[in-house]
Amino acid sequence: MKITTARKVSQAVFLLLFIWLSITIQLGTAFYEIRGWPVNLFLGADPLAAVSTALASGSLHAGLITGGVILIATVFLGRFFCGWICPFGAFHQLVSWLSWRGRKSSELLKANEYSKFQSVKYYVLLIFLGAAVTGLSSTLLTGLLDPIPLFHRSVNIAVMPIADYIGSGDFTRHYEFGLGIFAVFAAFTLLNIIRPRFFCKFVCPLGALLGIFSRFSMFRVAKVQDECRMCGLCNKTCHGSATPKTSTKLSECMLCFNCREVCPDEVVGYLPAGECKAESKPDISRRGVLISLAAGGAGSYVVKAADKSSGSNWDSSNIRPPGSLKEEDFLQRCIKCGQCIRVCPSNVLQPAPISKGLEVMWTPVLNNRIGTSGCQQNCTSCGAVCPTGAIKHLTLDEKHGTGEFADKGPVKLGTAFVDRSRCLPWAMNKPCIVCQENCPVSPKAIYTIDVYERVRNYSYEIDGVDISEGESSLQVVSDISPAYATGDYYISAGGEEFRIKTINGKNVIVDGEVTKAGSGDKIEVLAHLQRPAVEIDRCIGCGICEHECPVSGKRAIRVTAEGESRDPESRLVLGS
């Protein structure tokens, strides 16, 4: 088998494997559901995720060690990850092939010429790394353009919902701001029409990192001798525009081996560094390096100053998944891959919008108005699939605060607050106990205050009373609305309250014997209201009450992150 054929097979296998693992990121026991599939295989093998999270947080998560191994292997072999393994690279290669097949040789030669703008990706990388290492204000932004999280995020949030629709005929999962994620993905895909593998050559920070390490590679693709007719076939077919015709730029070479295969003089080989001629240094200046690092460092302070992640102005609407680290530590580990968002069975996890700030954008937050429920009590799947440790994988005992964790209590995501200006029993004297009924905590965190409130200013004159077997039938002079016969309404007659059973025009049947009122007396309709209130020490902020609240739009009971257990600085009362 030719080495280029082996490379194509490798790319196809890893791209198909990526697609399959993306399909399996859903709870269930079927073979196509998560079960034991290694859904973080590619994220764990991402060298940029390993380096950037280690720089930002000060430690390397165990799940990212494979990425470090690949980085070390690059020193020996070159950028093999880009040409043989990376699923996003394989996807761009496929799109490029579809876009450029059948073109003239002159067009292909021009499209694959080296461009000085290919150095942009190195400056992008240095800006990201500069932001990640800037002391107390370290900011992790690599997930925005790191190809592995970017591809996962795009497939999880923008592509898979479309696939779900094709399979089920309905959009079973909805993601806010998914259009923006899809737009970024589509833009990078369409740029392949301008230049083959545009993202890989001009934007990819992971490729830049591997390019820097490949300058030390012990084995290289390059000319082994000077006898060359300079036909240009190698440049025409080079995936990385690495100029093998003259002197291979190691930092751009993706080890596609096309040059070796098409060379009519057989002067291109893969040999030890000392036996071939190549350019080892990336095409960047020392001044550019220093400016990029400084820009990243300064930019991290700007990002921190612009967002609302800390201090007294922290954004309480950022409700994080159960098991999330303290906000500062969380943002130093989250690579915005969307794995937790995709696996969430209730669809309550959503990508944060750009209005939350550049650092928070596309990280997971709870939106309790979307999906089928709030955060489910017996689910810790978000922590199980987090590749970087930004979300800790909790046991159910740890989440519930039982067993050995009883002294710590349950994990609190926030606290629910009743908006009395919108709550039906409080604001409109309409009976409703939906939030209290759905509260999953035992004993319930939502209790009710029983009151009887007069319905408007209506009173009705009694025309007659019939008493029979523990109930009374009252005839009144004017009709009473049958809407009051729901079991939540009472009449006040003779200073006593009686529950309304049925209403038929001017006839009202109530429980109990009306003995203190008769013809000519007045009765009033009362609403028996169970007005909800929250016992904040019991509330875990799961959001189920907010999800089930029947008030459309802005719910009458809403959860915010105040009181979350992951960070004492998020306490409910300042200074407490």
N, C-alpha and C positions, 0 to 999 in steps of 0.2 A: 504494500500500500504506500502510495506517495505520502510524503509528510504533509503536503497541503490538503490532501484528502483526509488524513487523520485529524488535521486541525479543523476542517469543516465539520467532520463528524462530532468532534469535541464541542464545538460551538452549538451545533444543533441539539446535542444531548443536554448540555447545560441550560440552554434556553427553554427546551421542553420541560426539563426538571423544574426550572423556576416557575413556569406557568402551572405545572401540576401542584407544586407546593403552595402557590397562591390560591389555587382552588380549594386546597385542604384546610385553609385557615378559617374553619367554621366548626362550632361544637357539634358533636354527634358521634355515633358509633359506626356509621357506614364507612366503607373502605375509602371513600373520597372525602371524608371528614378528618378532623385533626388527629385523633387517636395518637399514634406514636410517630407521625411523620416529622422529620427534622425541618420544621418550617423556617427556622432561622439559619439554615445552612449557609446561605450567601451573605447574610448580614454578619454572621460570626466570622466569615472569612474576609471581611472588608478591612484592609490595612488602614485606610483613612479613618474609619470609625474607631479602630483600636488606638491609633495615635492621637486623634483629636480629643476623644473622651479621657484618655490618660493625661493629656496635657491640661485639660480644663478641670478635671476632678482630682487629679493627683494620684490616681490609681487605675490599674488596668483590670477591667471586669473579666472574670474567668471565661465568660462566653465569647470573648473577642480574641482569645489567645491565638486562634487559627489565623486571624488577620496578621498578627505579629510574625507567625511562621512564614506566611506568604511573603511578607516584606523581606525577611531574611533570605528566602529562596530567590528573590529577585536579584539579590547581590550575586548569586551564582549563575542564574539562568537568563536574566533580563526580564523584560515586561511580558512574561508568558501569561500572566493573569488577564491582561487586556486582550490578547489575541486568541486565547484558548478557553478561558473560563467565564469571563464577565458576561452575564446574560444581557445587560444593557448594550454592551459592545456588539454582541452577536445580533441583537435586534437592529441596531443601527447599520450593521453590515448587510443584513437582509434588505432593509429599506433602501440602502444605497445601491445594492445590486439591482433591485427592481427599478430604481430611478435612472440608473446609468447604463443598463444593458442596451446593447445595440448602438451606442454612441460611437462617433468616429474616434480613431486612435488619437488624433490631435486634441480632441476635446478631453479625452481621458488623461492624456499627458499633462494638459494644462490644469485639470481639476486636481491632479495628485502632485502638483508642484509644491515644494515647501514654501510656506508663507511665514514671514516674520511675526505675523499675528498669532502663530501657534504658541508663542511665548506667553500669551495672555493667561493661559491656564495656570502657569507657574505663579504669576502675580496673584491670581485668585486664591490659589492654595496658600501663599504666604500671608495674604490678608486674613484668611480664616485662621491660620495657625497663630498669627500675631494676636488676634482677638482671643484665642483660647488660652494663651499663656500670660495674660496681662493681670497678674496678681489677683486682688480681691474682686476685680470687675471682669474676670474671665468669662467669655461669652462663646458658647458653642453654636456656630452657624454652618458648619460643614454639611449638615443634613439637608440644607437647601439645595445644594448642587452635587453632593456625593452621589454617584450614579446608582449605587445599590439601594440606599434609602429612597432616592428619587424614583427609581423604577418600582420598588415595592409600594411606595405611597401612591404612585400613579395608577398601578394595577389595582391595589386594594380599594381606593376611594373613587377613582374615575372610570376604570374599565370593568371591574367585577360587577358593580351594580347593573351595568348594561347586560352583562352575561346572565345575571340573575333574572333580568326581565325577559331575555330570550328563552330562558329555561322554564320560567313560571308564568309568563304573561303579565307580570305585575312588578312594579318597583317595590320589592320587599324591604329594601334598605335604602335610606335616604341620607345623603351627607350634605350638610350646609357647606357652601364655599367649595364644593367639589369641582365646580366649573373652572375656578382659578387654577386648581391643580391640573385639571385636564388641559387647560390652555397652555400651561408651561410644557407639559408632556407633548402636546401636539406641535408646539412651536419647535422644539428640539428635533422632533421627528421630521417635520417638513423642511428643516434647514439642510437635511441631507440632499435635497434637490439642488441646492447651491454648491455644496461641496460634500463628497462622500465622507461619511463618518465625521460630520461637522462637529458634533458635541465632543467626540473623543479627541479631536485634533486641537480645538480652540478653547474649550470650556472646562473639560473634566478635571477636577482637582485631584481625584484619585490617580488618574493617568499621570498627572504632574508629579505626584509623590513617588510613584513607581518609576517615572522617568529620572528623577533625581537619584534614586537608589540604583537604577540600572547603569549609571555611569561607572559603577564599580564592578559591573558584572564580569564574571570570569570567563564566560562564553558569549560570543557575539556573532551576529550575522553581518558579514562584510566581505569585500573583495579580498581574495587571498593572493592575487597577483595583479600586475598592472596591464597585462595583455587583454585589452578590452576594445571592442569595435565601437563603443559608445552609442549603441543602438537605442537606448532609452527604454527598453521593455521593462526593466526593473522598476524604474520610476513610475511608469504607466500603471503598474499593477500593485504598487506599494500601498498598503492599508494606512500607514501612518505618515505618508509623505516624508519619509526619512532620507531621501536622496541617496539611495544605494549606488546610483550611477557614478557619483564622484567619491564621496566619503560618507558612509552611513552615520546618521545622527542617532546615537544609541538611545538618547532620551525620547526619541519619537518612534523608534522601532518596536513594533508590537509582535515580532516573531511570527508574522504570517507566512514567511518562507516563500512568498510568491516570486521574489527576485531570484531566489535559488533555483526555482523550477523553470522559469522562463528564460534564463540566461543561456543564449546559444553557445557562448564560449566556456561555460561552466567555470567561471572565475569567482563565483559567489559561494561562500560556505559558512558553516556554523562551527567556529573553531575557538580555541583558547585565546584570551585577549592578546597575548604576545605574538600570535601568528597572523594577525589581520590588522588592517588599518581602519580606524573609525574615529569619529568625533565624540568624545565622551561627555563634554559639558553641555548642559542645556543652554539655549540661546537667551540668556538673561544677564543683566549687568549687576555689578555689586551695588551700584546706586539704586537700581530698581528693587533689589532685595531689601535693602535697608528702608527704602520708602514704603514698600508694601508691608513689611513687618510693623513699621511705625503707624501706618494708616490703619492696620488691623487693631493695634493696641489702642490708638486714639478712638477708633470707631466703636470699640467695645464699651468705652466710657460713655460715648454718645448714646449707644443703644440702651445702656443701663439707665442713663438719665432720662431717656424718652419713655421707657416703659413704666409699668406700675406694679412690678413684681415684689417690691419690698418697701419697708418703711410704713409710715402711717397712711400713705396714699395707695397701699397695695390693693390690687383688683380682686375684690371678693367674689366676682362672678366667675373667676377661674377655679372651678370645682374639679379637682383632679381625681383620677381613678384610685380605688382602694389599694394601698401599698405604695403609693407614690412617695418618693423622698421629699424632704423639705424643699421648698420651691427653688431656692438657689442651687441646691445639689441636683434637683430634678432637671433643671435647665442646663446643667453642665454635663448631663448624661443623655438626655433625650435627643435622638438623631432624626426625629420626625418621620419615621418609616411607615407609620400607620398600621403596624401589626395589631396593636391593642384595639384600635378603632375597628378594624375588620373583624376580629374575633368576638367582639362584644355581642352577646346573644340578643340583647334588647335594643341594640342600635342607639343607645343613649350616649355613647362616646362619639364626639365629633371633632374634626380638625378646627383649631382656633383660627379666627380670621386675622387678617393683617392689621385690623384696627386694634388688636391686642398688643401690637408691637412686633418688630422683626424677630426678636428672640423667642417670643411665645407663638408666633404664627406657625400653624400646622401641628402644634403639639396637642395632645388629647385633653379635651375638657368635656364635662357632662352638660348636655342640653336636655333637661328633663321633659321638654315638650315634644321631643322627637322619639320615634321608636315605639316599642310595645310596652315599655315599663321604665322605671327608674333603674338604679343599680340593684341587681338581684342579690338576695341575701346569701345564697349558696353558690356564688360564682366568684372565682378568683382567676379567670382565664386571662385577663389583661396582663397580670404579673407573670403568668406562665409563659407568655410569648414575648415578653420584653427582652430584646437582645443585649441591652447595655446595663441593666440593673437600675434604670430610672424608676421602674415600678417593681417593687419587691414582690416575689411570689409568696403570698400569704397562705397559711393553712386556714381551714375554716374555723378552727379554735381561735386562731390569732385574730381573724376578722370579727368573729362574734364575741371575743373576750371571754371565752370559756376555757375549762381545763387549766393548764398551766399559765394561761394568760388572763385568768379571772381577775387578778389584782390590777391589771392595766385597763380592763374594760374593753368594749368593742371599738373597732376602728370607726372614727367619725369623719365623714367627708365634709361636713358643714352642719348648718342648722336651718330648720324650716321656720319661716315667719309668716304669720297670718296677716294679710292685708285687709283690715276691717272695712276699708273703703270700697272693696270689691267683693268681699265674701258675701254670699247670698244670705245666710242667717244674720250676719252683722249689719250689712248695708241695706238689704232689701226685705228683711223679715220673711224670707222664703226658706223653708226647711231644706237642709242638706247636711249630710254627715259623711259624704264620700271620702274625704281625706282621713277621717277617723276610722272608717271601716277598712280602709286599705293599708293603714299603717302596719308594717310587718313586725314591729318591735313588741315584745311581750315582757312586762305589761306595756301597753301602748304609750307612745310618746305624745300622742294627741288625745286630749280629753275634751269633754264638752261641758258647757255651762248651760243648764236648763233654765229657760225663761218662757213666759207666756206673754206674747205681745199682741195688742189689739190690731186687727187688720184694718188699716186706714181709719176712717171715722164712721164706718158703717154700723148701724144698729137696725134691728128688725123687730117689729111689733108682733107679739104672740096673738094668734087668733084662737088657739086651743091646744090642749095637751092631753095625749092619751098615753097611759102607762101600762106596760104589759111585759111580764117575765124579765125584769131587770133592764129594760130599755124603754125609752120614751120616744113618742112620735109627736113632734111639734108642728103645728100649722101656723105659718106666718103670713102676714098681709101681702108681702112682696117676694118675688123670686130671689133665691140665693144661688150663687154660682155653684155648679157641680164640681168645680175645681177644688173646692174645700173638702171633698169627700175622699181624701187620700190617706187618712189615718193620722195626719200631722196637725189637724185643725180641731179646735174645740169651740164650744159655745159657753159663754158666761151667762148663767141664768140664776137669779136669786142669790148671787154671791158665790156660786159654785161652778166648777168647770166640768164639762161633759164632752167626751170625745165623739166627734161626728163620725157616723158609720156610713150613711148614704144620704143623698139629697136628690129629691125628685120634684123639681119646680118649687112649690111653696111648702113642701113637706120635708122635714128634716128628722132623721132618726139618729138618736144618740145613745151611747152606753150609759146606763144608770137611770135612776128615777128622779125626774124633775118635779119636786114637791113644793119648792119655795117660789115658784113663778107660775103665772097663769095668764089668762086672756087680758090683753091690754098692757101687760108688762113688756119691757124691752130686753132683747138678748143681743149680745155682741159676739162676733166671730174672733177667736184668738188663734194665733199661730203658736204651736208648741215648737219652740226653737231650741236646737242643741248647738250652741255656738262654739266652734272649735277654738282651742288654745293649745299651745305647745309647751310641754315640759322639757325645757332645753337640755337638762341633764340626761334625759333618755334619748333624745333625738340623735340619730346617726347620720342624717343628711343624705339618705339614700335617694330621695327625690320621687319616690313612688306617689306620695301625696300630691306633689306638683303635677306629675304626669296625669293623674286621674281626675284632677280638679275639673269640674264641668264648665267653669268660666273660660270662655275662649279667649285667645290672644294672651294678654298678660294675666297669668293665673292669680287666683286670690290667695294661694299659699305658695310661697316660693322659697327655694333653698339657695343660700349663699355659703361661701366657704368659711364664714366666721365660726370659730369653735372647732375647726378641723384638728384632729389629734396629731397630725404629722408635724405641726409647727406651733410651739407655744406662743410665738409672736402673732398668731392668727386668733388669739383669744377674743372672746365676744366683747368684753368690756376693756377699753384702754386702761392700762395701769393696774389691772387686776392680777 
